[in-house]
Amino acid sequence: MAEQVLMTAEGLEQLKMELEERKTTKRKEIKEAIKVARGYGDLSENSEYDEAKDAQAQNELRIAELEETLKHVVLINENSTNDGVSVGSKVKVYDIEFDEEVVYKIVGSTEADPAQFKISNESPVGSALLGHKVGDKVTATTPMGVLEFEIREIVK
């Protein structure tokens, strides 16, 4: 992963917290689970031991991923004076087809969480909104079809 990872300050803090949690609490929990499983005897037929070792491997893999991601983080300037949509902006849009307003936060791809209306700058809707200003009509081609929005408000 040699490319930059765009991230908000909030997303960076969450990543750091996850890394710390995995390195401390999670490692201790897994170490204890391995210790308990060893007490059950023969390791060749010990499913609890196998599960604990798998959990350990998955945790260590995630720690390595987080550390690698953190090496390439580029913090987004959420206080930019640019009046167009940018990464870090909250954008209130009017969805023309569904006749409703929706507020999206444009974030880097590692922070995206559509259920929380945090959409990636690389997603079809996120990339379509980038650079546009209040009052602009924007069309996004998505797997669900073509969506049309009118930008109503941009908050940095």
C-alpha positions as CSV (number, residue, x, y, z in Angstrom):
1,M,0.0,0.0,0.0
2,A,2.2,2.8,-1.2
3,E,-0.6,5.3,-2.0
4,Q,-1.9,8.0,0.2
5,V,-4.9,7.4,2.5
6,L,-7.1,10.4,2.8
7,M,-8.6,10.7,6.3
8,T,-10.4,13.1,8.5
9,A,-9.1,13.9,12.0
10,E,-12.0,11.8,13.5
11,G,-11.2,8.8,11.3
12,L,-7.5,9.0,12.2
13,E,-8.4,9.0,15.9
14,Q,-10.7,6.0,15.5
15,L,-7.9,4.1,13.6
16,K,-5.4,4.9,16.4
17,M,-7.9,3.8,19.1
18,E,-8.6,0.5,17.3
19,L,-4.8,-0.1,16.9
20,E,-4.3,0.5,20.6
21,E,-7.2,-1.7,21.6
22,R,-5.9,-4.6,19.5
23,K,-2.4,-4.2,20.8
24,T,-3.4,-4.2,24.4
25,T,-6.8,-5.5,25.4
26,K,-7.4,-7.9,22.5
27,R,-3.9,-9.4,22.6
28,K,-4.3,-10.1,26.4
29,E,-7.7,-11.7,25.8
30,I,-6.4,-13.9,23.1
31,K,-3.3,-14.8,25.1
32,E,-5.6,-15.9,28.0
33,A,-7.8,-17.9,25.7
34,I,-4.8,-19.8,24.3
35,K,-3.6,-20.4,27.9
36,V,-7.0,-21.8,28.9
37,A,-7.3,-23.9,25.7
38,R,-3.8,-25.4,26.3
39,G,-5.1,-26.6,29.6
40,Y,-7.7,-28.8,27.8
41,G,-4.9,-31.2,26.8
42,D,-4.0,-32.7,23.4
43,L,-3.5,-29.7,21.0
44,S,-4.0,-31.9,17.9
45,E,-7.7,-32.3,18.6
46,N,-8.4,-29.1,20.6
47,S,-10.8,-26.9,18.7
48,E,-10.7,-24.1,21.4
49,Y,-6.9,-23.9,20.9
50,D,-7.3,-23.8,17.1
51,E,-9.9,-21.0,17.4
52,A,-7.8,-19.0,19.7
53,K,-4.7,-19.3,17.5
54,D,-6.9,-18.3,14.5
55,A,-8.1,-15.2,16.4
56,Q,-4.5,-14.4,17.3
57,A,-3.5,-14.6,13.6
58,Q,-6.4,-12.4,12.5
59,N,-5.7,-9.8,15.2
60,E,-2.0,-9.6,14.3
61,L,-3.0,-9.3,10.6
62,R,-5.3,-6.4,11.4
63,I,-2.6,-4.7,13.6
64,A,-0.2,-4.9,10.6
65,E,-2.9,-3.5,8.3
66,L,-3.6,-0.6,10.7
67,E,0.1,0.2,11.1
68,E,0.6,0.2,7.3
69,T,-2.4,2.4,6.8
70,L,-1.2,4.9,9.4
71,K,2.1,5.3,7.6
72,H,0.3,6.6,4.6
73,V,-2.4,8.8,6.1
74,V,-2.8,12.3,4.7
75,L,-5.0,14.4,7.0
76,I,-7.8,16.2,5.3
77,N,-8.1,19.9,5.9
78,E,-11.7,20.1,6.9
79,N,-11.5,23.9,7.4
80,S,-10.7,24.7,3.8
81,T,-12.0,28.0,2.5
82,N,-13.0,26.4,-0.8
83,D,-16.7,26.8,-1.1
84,G,-17.1,23.7,-3.2
85,V,-17.6,20.1,-2.0
86,S,-14.4,18.5,-0.9
87,V,-13.3,15.6,1.2
88,G,-14.3,16.4,4.8
89,S,-17.4,18.3,3.7
90,K,-20.9,17.6,5.0
91,V,-23.2,18.1,2.0
92,K,-27.0,18.4,2.2
93,V,-28.4,17.3,-1.1
94,Y,-32.0,17.0,-2.5
95,D,-32.5,13.7,-4.2
96,I,-34.7,14.6,-7.1
97,E,-36.0,11.1,-7.8
98,F,-37.0,10.3,-4.2
99,D,-38.0,13.8,-3.3
100,E,-36.0,13.9,-0.1
101,E,-33.0,15.7,1.5
102,V,-30.0,13.7,2.6
103,V,-26.8,14.8,4.4
104,Y,-23.6,13.0,3.4
105,K,-20.2,13.4,4.8
106,I,-17.5,13.0,2.2
107,V,-14.6,10.9,3.7
108,G,-11.6,8.9,2.5
109,S,-12.3,5.4,1.4
110,T,-11.0,3.8,4.7
111,E,-13.6,5.8,6.7
112,A,-16.6,5.1,4.5
113,D,-19.7,3.9,6.3
114,P,-22.8,4.2,4.1
115,A,-25.1,3.3,7.0
116,Q,-23.9,6.4,8.8
117,F,-24.1,8.5,5.5
118,K,-20.3,8.7,5.4
119,I,-19.5,8.2,1.7
120,S,-16.1,7.8,0.1
121,N,-14.7,10.4,-2.2
122,E,-14.1,7.5,-4.6
123,S,-17.7,6.3,-4.6
124,P,-20.0,7.2,-7.5
125,V,-22.0,9.7,-5.5
126,G,-19.0,11.1,-3.6
127,S,-16.9,11.6,-6.7
128,A,-19.8,13.2,-8.5
129,L,-20.3,15.8,-5.7
130,L,-16.6,16.8,-5.4
131,G,-15.9,20.3,-6.6
132,H,-19.6,21.3,-7.0
133,K,-21.2,24.3,-5.2
134,V,-24.5,25.1,-3.6
135,G,-27.3,25.2,-6.2
136,D,-25.4,22.8,-8.6
137,K,-27.3,19.8,-10.0
138,V,-25.2,16.7,-10.0
139,T,-25.7,13.4,-11.7
140,A,-24.1,10.2,-10.3
141,T,-24.0,6.9,-12.2
142,T,-24.3,4.1,-9.6
143,P,-24.9,0.4,-9.7
144,M,-28.6,1.3,-8.8
145,G,-28.8,3.5,-11.8
146,V,-28.4,7.2,-12.4
147,L,-29.1,9.5,-9.4
148,E,-29.7,13.2,-9.6
149,F,-29.1,15.6,-6.8
150,E,-29.2,19.3,-6.1
151,I,-26.7,20.6,-3.6
152,R,-28.5,22.6,-0.9
153,E,-25.8,23.2,1.7
154,I,-22.1,22.6,2.2
155,V,-20.6,22.6,5.7
156,K,-16.9,22.3,6.2
